[in-house]
Amino acid sequence: VTTGSTYDSTTDVPTLTSATAANFAVLNPLTGGSSTTSDGNLAATIAPVNGARVSTIAVTSGKFYCEMVATTVNGYFVMGIGAPYSKGWDTSQESSPNSITWATSGASSPYVQAKGSWTLSSNTISTTYTTGDVVGIALNMDSNTLTFYKNGTSQGSMTINTQGIPAAFLIGNSSGASNGAGFVNFGQRPFTYTPP
């Protein structure tokens, strides 16, 4: 067993028994249409559809942090939060799913966008990310704020309104994107950067 993103063994138990043993989210393999997951459902290859993978644990209160890294970007690759719909986050199955995401198109200007009934106070992020950048996402459901980080540096915080709907972390493609891929860390291995 090695450290970092190449961990091939983690401790996962139903209760928080220590700082290194807890019940961690993974990417839900039942969402995202024809997209696929691997590496213990911590990596995903997103098919060229308007779909994504959401985490298996959705929340309505509390503070949460995760890190995501895009390994392949072809078009608008998105990272953020989304509602865990019964049919999965896939607009071929659900119309206008609730989500707030940071998207990129290579070197083009990225944007932060809210969809469905969810709203955000601003789309203040103006920097791009590329493959290999560590995108940190801090979700505070108690104060209704969402903060994105790029390689440990805050890119901006936004006030969000999820209409009382549970939120899960999300990684995937937006409309018009080709195959994209990435991996996530919900805490089952050491974070690259110290959580805020």
BELZI-V184646 format. One record per residue. RES is the residue in one letter. PHI is phi in radians with two decimals (none if undefined). Layout:
res=[RES;RES]
phi=[PHI;PHI]
This chain:
res=[V;T;T;G;S;T;Y;D;S;T;T;D;V;P;T;L;T;S;A;T;A;A;N;F;A;V;L;N;P;L;T;G;G;S;S;T;T;S;D;G;N;L;A;A;T;I;A;P;V;N;G;A;R;V;S;T;I;A;V;T;S;G;K;F;Y;C;E;M;V;A;T;T;V;N;G;Y;F;V;M;G;I;G;A;P;Y;S;K;G;W;D;T;S;Q;E;S;S;P;N;S;I;T;W;A;T;S;G;A;S;S;P;Y;V;Q;A;K;G;S;W;T;L;S;S;N;T;I;S;T;T;Y;T;T;G;D;V;V;G;I;A;L;N;M;D;S;N;T;L;T;F;Y;K;N;G;T;S;Q;G;S;M;T;I;N;T;Q;G;I;P;A;A;F;L;I;G;N;S;S;G;A;S;N;G;A;G;F;V;N;F;G;Q;R;P;F;T;Y;T;P;P]
phi=[none;-1.99;-1.54;1.47;-1.22;-1.67;-0.87;-2.02;-2.67;-2.37;-1.61;-2.42;-2.23;-1.17;-2.22;-1.34;-1.79;-2.89;-1.20;-2.02;-2.34;-2.74;-1.68;-1.84;-1.24;-2.35;-1.34;-1.31;-1.26;-1.59;-1.89;1.53;1.04;-1.55;-1.17;-2.20;-2.05;-2.67;0.90;1.17;1.09;-1.94;-2.27;-2.48;-1.96;-1.69;-1.15;-1.30;-2.30;-1.44;-2.45;-2.77;-1.87;-1.94;-1.26;-1.35;-2.00;-1.92;-2.33;-2.12;-2.64;1.77;-2.08;-2.44;-2.48;-2.53;-2.16;-2.28;-2.32;-1.45;-1.82;-2.46;-2.20;-2.31;1.79;-1.49;-1.61;-2.04;-2.42;2.92;-2.22;-2.68;-1.41;-1.41;-1.09;-1.11;-1.71;1.64;-1.38;-2.73;-1.24;-1.31;-1.98;-2.23;-1.52;0.80;-1.14;-1.20;-2.85;-2.34;-2.36;-1.84;-2.02;-2.45;-2.33;1.09;-1.56;-1.26;-1.17;-1.44;-2.63;-1.90;-2.35;-1.85;-2.19;1.19;-1.56;-1.34;-2.29;-2.44;-1.31;-2.85;-2.12;-1.34;-1.35;-2.11;-1.60;-1.64;-2.18;-2.36;-1.04;1.66;-1.21;-1.60;-1.71;-1.60;-2.23;-1.85;-1.98;-1.99;-1.35;-1.36;-1.85;0.97;-2.21;-2.31;-2.18;-1.83;-2.17;-2.15;0.87;1.51;-1.92;-1.06;-1.84;2.35;-1.98;-2.32;-1.41;-2.07;-2.35;-1.68;1.01;1.34;-1.51;-0.99;-2.03;-2.18;-1.28;-2.46;-2.45;2.93;-1.92;-1.74;-1.09;1.42;-1.58;-1.64;-0.93;-2.29;-2.64;-3.00;-2.35;-2.23;-2.42;-1.74;2.05;-1.29;-2.40;-1.04;-1.23;-1.19;-2.15;-1.13;-1.04;-1.15]
